[in-house]
Structure formats: structure tokens, C-alpha cells
Amino acid sequence: MPPIENSALGSIVLVHGGFVDGSGWEGVYRILKKDGYRVSIVQNPTTSLADDVAATKRVIDEQKGLVILVGHSYGGVVITEAGNDPRVAGLVYITAFAPGRGESVANLIKDPPPGAPVPPILPPQEGFLMLDQAKFAASFAADVAPEKAEFMANSQVPWGVVALNGAITQPAWESKPSWYLVATDDRMIPPPAQRAMSKRAGSSVVEVKGSHAVYVSQPEAVADLIKKAAKSLATR
């Protein structure tokens, strides 16, 4: 199968979620680049959904040809809205929120099922949220090397409460094909919720035994799903 640059698809655009930045995509980026794909990474500010969609669209505007948007965690909300751009050919959700019309992270997480893990989110400070550093690894990055998980905990990006409340106007998955990676050991977004969202979106689903930070700990599995999406779209 020829690499993506030789097809009508132009680039893969990676969108990070809350509490982290785009550097977590490095492993996935390197694999995709080695395999001949053009890859860009969005550094969305996670201040509001509108700001994050705007940051994503600026990267989309820089690409040639059609784009595959990939979102992790809250990045799934961003791609669900930004994916309505006509240059977006498909969506890939990596243990991510895939909200419907009028939904936000805030209302998706407000009624957790009994017994579901509770993310160690600290009370907001000046409109921003952080995870308890001491509990970060266990909740977010349980299968990441301890030194790296500690670094991630200590380099958190404050996540805006406004972003959590950003609601989707038109879910792109209603009109675009999508793929979804369920992380079965995720302690941030319960796997049953992931399965329900991916089913509603009509996504092609794979399940991987991994933490919420599966894109860091298992970049090969994540890259494999992205390549699967790219190859499927290239033959359409």
C-alpha cells in the first residue's frame, strides 16, 4: 500500500487532550513518519472548545489534500467539532470522548456508573483544572515507565473549565467515517463509556489492554489503527 502522501489524503493531524500537550504524540509521530506519512501535531491550548477547534483548523489549513484527524481524550471533542471541515476525510478516536450534538465533557462525565474510577481532578484554580500529581500515574499513565509518568505529572497543562463545558454543535462522526481505540485499563474514561460512544458513532473499533496514556505507552498499536484508517480512506 503506498504511503499517504501518494494518495488523495494529505496528512494525519494529531490532537492532544487535557492535562498534557502535543509532545506525548512523539512515539506515534515517529512511527507514522517512518512509514511515509505526513504528520502534524496540534498544540491546542485547552482553554475553550472554540480556541482548541480554531487551533486545530489552523493546522488543517496548512495541509495539502484531505486530512485524518486523530484525537486523544478531550482531543476527541475537538476533532468531533473541527472534523466538520470539508478537508477532513475521517476521524480516529484514541480512548477519547466522542460527544453528540449539544454534549460536552462536563455532561458526559457528570453521572459516572457505580464503581467507576474517579479521576483525581483537583478543585479548579482560577478557572483551570489539574490532576493530583501523586495520583497521576495510577489514573492516567499506569503502563507508562515510572520516570516518564512522573515527568508527565509534573509538566501538566492546566485544563480550562470552559473547555470542559464546550458543547458540540454538529458531530462530525454523523457524516464522516471514524475509528476508535478502546483502552481496556483506562481509569480516566471508563471502557464501557468508550464502547458506548464508539458504537453510537458507528466507529470501527479495536481494543487494547492499556491505560489512558496508551498513545504514549503503546504507540505501535495507536499508529496501526491510524494507518488502518488511512488505508481504508485511500481506497474509497
C-alpha positions, 0 to 999 in steps of 0.5 A: 500500500503506498504511503499517504502522501501518494494518495488523495489524503494529505496528512494525519493531524494529531490532537492532544487532550487535557492535562498534557500537550502535543509532545506525548504524540512523539512515539506515534509521530515517529512511527507514522513518519517512518512509514511515509506519512505526513504528520502534524501535531496540534498544540491546542491550548485547552482553554475553550472548545472554540480556541482548541477547534480554531487551533486545530483548523489552523493546522488543517489549513496548512495541509495539502489534500484531505486530512485524518484527524486523530484525537486523544481524550478531550482531543476527541471533542475537538476533532468531533467539532473541527472534523466538520471541515470539508478537508477532513476525510475521517476521524480516529478516536484514541480512548477519547470522548466522542460527544453528540450534538449539544454534549460536552465533557462536563455532561458526559462525565457528570453521572459516572456508573457505580464503581467507576474510577474517579479521576483525581481532578483537583478543585479548579484554580482560577478557572483551570483544572489539574490532576493530583500529581501523586495520583497521576500515574495510577489514573492516567499513565499506569503502563507508562515507565515510572520516570516518564509518568512522573515527568508527565505529572509534573509538566501538566497543562492546566485544563480550562473549565470552559473547555470542559463545558464546550458543547458540540454543535454538529458531530462530525462522526454523523457524516464522516467515517471514524475509528476508535481505540478502546483502552481496556485499563483506562481509569480516566474514561471508563471502557464501557463509556468508550464502547458506548460512544464508539458504537453510537458513532458507528466507529470501527473499533479495536481494543487494547489492554492499556491505560489512558496514556496508551498513545504514549505507552503503546504507540505501535498499536495507536499508529496501526489503527491510524494507518488502518484508517488511512488505508481504508480512506485511500481506497474509497 
